[in-house]
Amino acid sequence: DLSERHLPECRVPKPELSKLILPKLSKLYTPKTKVVDYAWSLFTVSMAAQLGVFPLVLYYFGRFSTYFLLTNFIVIPAATLILYGAVAMLLTTPIAVLQHVVAQALGTIVQWMNNALAWTATLPGADIGNIHINTFQLLLIYIAIASFGIIAQRLARLRHLERLDAFYIEGRVKGGK
């Protein structure tokens, strides 16, 4: 892991990062259909991952991918299929013909994914390059992300309390007290 090898002071375990960001993003909207729920899940996972990783990408590689949402909508489902396909390959080891069919399908999925990612890289403005930040700026970006998260959480809590107050006041008015 780049952050742990080169910046031990910036070490945030990935499970902890996803515990902090992903649940809060997921609660912002409740989809009504399974298709929209799936798309919303892909979106929230992509945003949580991007918030955690983009400062390190800027720091180490000096570029920012502008089509990260599009590529994640390609990569996440493909990676899921690839993982299940790898398990299927292991399970079909005793049956060589079936394993060959699974391997061909996996090869097709990987090729499709790579072609789709290569295509997105050719789109205009696919990335913003030549961004050079130092360690202090990296820490400031993470502090800004954390601060924004804390402010958003407090605003949401305040909005919830205002709704409760309005409900309480409305109940008192209707109840005649």
Summary of the structure (lengths in Angstrom):
residues: 177
radius of gyration: 22.4
end to end distance: 61.7
largest distance: 78.6
contacts: 417
relative contact order: 0.10
helix: 80%
strand: 2%
